Amino acid sequence: MDSIGSLLKETRESSGVTIEEASKDLNVKEEFLLNIESGNIGCFKDIYELKGYLINYAKYLGLDADKLIDEFNEYMFEYTSRIPIKTIEKQAKIDAKEETGKIISPYTRKPRKYSRKYYIGIYLVIIILVVLAIVWSIRQITVGNTKTNAISYVNFDR
């Protein structure tokens, strides 16, 4: 990664572009460009975000972005292939424990937040409210055991 960063820095300096100008033109923070040029990839949250910055920066400087990304991919492959599988599995287990407090499998169902009794209670309350609303509306329509209709509201004495 140091060779990629130094290539970008040398190209930028030889073309007479300052880091501030590049930052402004690319709409990227100066710190990101400085970290790329110095080879600090650990400060980026996402590797795909870093690749996007590399592509845009290479194109901006007139370099072959595809060749640069191929070199970056080779570097990342070499870097990640040196990490033992047991270390990766151990870290995955630690991450899973931190999230739920226990090891989970992607094949298990997530526990429900509330029990079924809670949901049944909510449904019963809703049904009771709907029934009460229907009974109330029927009571409003009927006036003292005589049903009213639309015709009774029309005044025929004109």
C-alpha beads as a LAMMPS data file, in Angstrom:
LAMMPS data file: protein, C-alpha beads

158 atoms
157 bonds

1 atom types
1 bond types

-500.0 500.0 xlo xhi
-500.0 500.0 ylo yhi
-500.0 500.0 zlo zhi

Masses

1 110.0

Atoms # bond

1 1 1 0.000 0.000 0.000
2 1 1 2.952 2.283 0.594
3 1 1 3.930 2.022 -3.073
4 1 1 0.408 2.999 -4.178
5 1 1 0.355 5.934 -1.777
6 1 1 3.810 7.131 -2.808
7 1 1 2.863 6.854 -6.508
8 1 1 -0.212 9.002 -5.899
9 1 1 1.764 11.538 -3.871
10 1 1 4.581 11.784 -6.415
11 1 1 2.111 12.183 -9.276
12 1 1 0.215 14.880 -7.411
13 1 1 3.374 16.794 -6.512
14 1 1 4.874 16.500 -10.017
15 1 1 1.685 17.903 -11.531
16 1 1 1.832 20.864 -9.131
17 1 1 -1.431 20.109 -7.350
18 1 1 -1.582 20.780 -3.618
19 1 1 -3.403 18.455 -1.253
20 1 1 -5.918 21.254 -0.580
21 1 1 -6.698 21.622 -4.287
22 1 1 -7.112 17.880 -4.749
23 1 1 -9.344 17.718 -1.683
24 1 1 -11.523 20.530 -2.960
25 1 1 -11.716 19.176 -6.521
26 1 1 -12.552 15.633 -5.402
27 1 1 -14.830 16.787 -2.573
28 1 1 -12.905 14.559 -0.154
29 1 1 -11.425 15.478 3.216
30 1 1 -7.721 16.280 3.174
31 1 1 -7.137 13.728 5.929
32 1 1 -8.426 10.944 3.690
33 1 1 -6.068 11.878 0.879
34 1 1 -3.140 12.197 3.273
35 1 1 -3.914 8.776 4.753
36 1 1 -4.100 7.254 1.271
37 1 1 -0.784 8.805 0.296
38 1 1 0.895 7.571 3.471
39 1 1 -0.602 4.062 3.143
40 1 1 -2.777 4.199 6.270
41 1 1 -5.702 2.011 5.286
42 1 1 -6.695 1.277 8.868
43 1 1 -8.400 4.646 9.256
44 1 1 -11.082 3.767 6.683
45 1 1 -14.232 2.039 7.912
46 1 1 -14.940 0.230 4.684
47 1 1 -12.556 -1.204 2.090
48 1 1 -15.020 -0.370 -0.693
49 1 1 -15.061 3.250 0.379
50 1 1 -11.266 3.258 0.187
51 1 1 -11.386 1.699 -3.291
52 1 1 -13.756 4.435 -4.426
53 1 1 -11.374 7.114 -3.158
54 1 1 -8.457 5.379 -4.878
55 1 1 -10.289 5.179 -8.209
56 1 1 -11.351 8.827 -8.113
57 1 1 -7.928 10.006 -6.971
58 1 1 -6.141 8.008 -9.682
59 1 1 -8.464 9.310 -12.390
60 1 1 -8.043 12.854 -11.080
61 1 1 -4.270 12.539 -11.332
62 1 1 -4.443 10.975 -14.795
63 1 1 -3.272 7.525 -13.702
64 1 1 -4.637 4.170 -14.876
65 1 1 -7.260 3.467 -12.191
66 1 1 -7.729 -0.168 -13.206
67 1 1 -4.032 -0.921 -12.864
68 1 1 -3.929 0.846 -9.492
69 1 1 -6.958 -1.108 -8.209
70 1 1 -5.413 -4.379 -9.393
71 1 1 -2.287 -3.547 -7.394
72 1 1 -4.435 -2.649 -4.394
73 1 1 -6.371 -5.929 -4.685
74 1 1 -3.108 -7.875 -4.765
75 1 1 -1.933 -6.043 -1.669
76 1 1 -5.190 -6.762 0.152
77 1 1 -5.060 -10.438 -0.837
78 1 1 -1.518 -10.768 0.478
79 1 1 -2.431 -8.855 3.649
80 1 1 -5.546 -10.854 4.445
81 1 1 -4.077 -14.219 3.459
82 1 1 -1.493 -13.796 6.225
83 1 1 -4.215 -13.742 8.882
84 1 1 -4.729 -17.284 10.197
85 1 1 -8.241 -18.730 9.864
86 1 1 -8.373 -19.488 13.592
87 1 1 -7.808 -15.800 14.366
88 1 1 -10.641 -14.807 12.027
89 1 1 -12.994 -17.407 13.531
90 1 1 -12.064 -16.321 17.057
91 1 1 -12.788 -12.675 16.227
92 1 1 -16.118 -13.638 14.629
93 1 1 -17.124 -15.476 17.813
94 1 1 -16.119 -12.506 19.959
95 1 1 -18.165 -10.171 17.740
96 1 1 -21.188 -12.489 17.939
97 1 1 -20.932 -12.674 21.742
98 1 1 -20.759 -8.890 22.032
99 1 1 -23.890 -8.461 19.939
100 1 1 -26.159 -10.898 21.746
101 1 1 -24.266 -12.089 24.793
102 1 1 -24.102 -15.608 23.379
103 1 1 -22.861 -17.300 20.255
104 1 1 -25.483 -17.354 17.559
105 1 1 -25.729 -19.236 14.327
106 1 1 -27.014 -17.685 11.108
107 1 1 -29.412 -20.640 10.894
108 1 1 -31.178 -19.994 14.185
109 1 1 -34.189 -17.754 14.554
110 1 1 -33.912 -14.536 16.436
111 1 1 -35.789 -14.640 19.729
112 1 1 -39.021 -12.714 19.846
113 1 1 -39.025 -9.448 21.656
114 1 1 -42.419 -10.084 23.249
115 1 1 -44.231 -13.311 24.105
116 1 1 -47.317 -14.566 22.305
117 1 1 -49.481 -13.627 25.291
118 1 1 -48.549 -9.987 24.726
119 1 1 -49.641 -10.078 21.088
120 1 1 -52.866 -11.968 21.912
121 1 1 -53.692 -9.340 24.526
122 1 1 -53.147 -6.531 22.021
123 1 1 -55.379 -8.265 19.448
124 1 1 -58.144 -8.806 22.023
125 1 1 -58.077 -5.137 23.041
126 1 1 -58.333 -4.094 19.389
127 1 1 -61.251 -6.472 18.754
128 1 1 -63.089 -5.218 21.857
129 1 1 -62.608 -1.606 20.782
130 1 1 -63.916 -2.357 17.288
131 1 1 -66.996 -4.118 18.713
132 1 1 -67.633 -1.206 21.086
133 1 1 -67.337 1.260 18.205
134 1 1 -69.851 -0.734 16.144
135 1 1 -72.302 -0.965 19.064
136 1 1 -71.959 2.736 19.772
137 1 1 -72.525 3.673 16.129
138 1 1 -75.641 1.475 15.981
139 1 1 -76.957 3.148 19.152
140 1 1 -76.397 6.542 17.537
141 1 1 -78.270 5.574 14.386
142 1 1 -81.310 4.259 16.219
143 1 1 -83.283 6.849 18.122
144 1 1 -85.459 5.390 20.856
145 1 1 -86.245 2.040 19.065
146 1 1 -87.312 3.748 15.835
147 1 1 -84.892 3.549 13.002
148 1 1 -84.033 6.697 11.157
149 1 1 -83.237 6.777 7.498
150 1 1 -82.277 9.323 4.918
151 1 1 -85.898 9.949 3.905
152 1 1 -86.878 11.128 7.382
153 1 1 -84.458 14.010 7.075
154 1 1 -85.980 15.397 3.900
155 1 1 -88.543 18.172 4.376
156 1 1 -91.498 17.590 2.003
157 1 1 -93.526 20.669 3.167
158 1 1 -92.177 23.204 0.764

Bonds

1 1 1 2
2 1 2 3
3 1 3 4
4 1 4 5
5 1 5 6
6 1 6 7
7 1 7 8
8 1 8 9
9 1 9 10
10 1 10 11
11 1 11 12
12 1 12 13
13 1 13 14
14 1 14 15
15 1 15 16
16 1 16 17
17 1 17 18
18 1 18 19
19 1 19 20
20 1 20 21
21 1 21 22
22 1 22 23
23 1 23 24
24 1 24 25
25 1 25 26
26 1 26 27
27 1 27 28
28 1 28 29
29 1 29 30
30 1 30 31
31 1 31 32
32 1 32 33
33 1 33 34
34 1 34 35
35 1 35 36
36 1 36 37
37 1 37 38
38 1 38 39
39 1 39 40
40 1 40 41
41 1 41 42
42 1 42 43
43 1 43 44
44 1 44 45
45 1 45 46
46 1 46 47
47 1 47 48
48 1 48 49
49 1 49 50
50 1 50 51
51 1 51 52
52 1 52 53
53 1 53 54
54 1 54 55
55 1 55 56
56 1 56 57
57 1 57 58
58 1 58 59
59 1 59 60
60 1 60 61
61 1 61 62
62 1 62 63
63 1 63 64
64 1 64 65
65 1 65 66
66 1 66 67
67 1 67 68
68 1 68 69
69 1 69 70
70 1 70 71
71 1 71 72
72 1 72 73
73 1 73 74
74 1 74 75
75 1 75 76
76 1 76 77
77 1 77 78
78 1 78 79
79 1 79 80
80 1 80 81
81 1 81 82
82 1 82 83
83 1 83 84
84 1 84 85
85 1 85 86
86 1 86 87
87 1 87 88
88 1 88 89
89 1 89 90
90 1 90 91
91 1 91 92
92 1 92 93
93 1 93 94
94 1 94 95
95 1 95 96
96 1 96 97
97 1 97 98
98 1 98 99
99 1 99 100
100 1 100 101
101 1 101 102
102 1 102 103
103 1 103 104
104 1 104 105
105 1 105 106
106 1 106 107
107 1 107 108
108 1 108 109
109 1 109 110
110 1 110 111
111 1 111 112
112 1 112 113
113 1 113 114
114 1 114 115
115 1 115 116
116 1 116 117
117 1 117 118
118 1 118 119
119 1 119 120
120 1 120 121
121 1 121 122
122 1 122 123
123 1 123 124
124 1 124 125
125 1 125 126
126 1 126 127
127 1 127 128
128 1 128 129
129 1 129 130
130 1 130 131
131 1 131 132
132 1 132 133
133 1 133 134
134 1 134 135
135 1 135 136
136 1 136 137
137 1 137 138
138 1 138 139
139 1 139 140
140 1 140 141
141 1 141 142
142 1 142 143
143 1 143 144
144 1 144 145
145 1 145 146
146 1 146 147
147 1 147 148
148 1 148 149
149 1 149 150
150 1 150 151
151 1 151 152
152 1 152 153
153 1 153 154
154 1 154 155
155 1 155 156
156 1 156 157
157 1 157 158
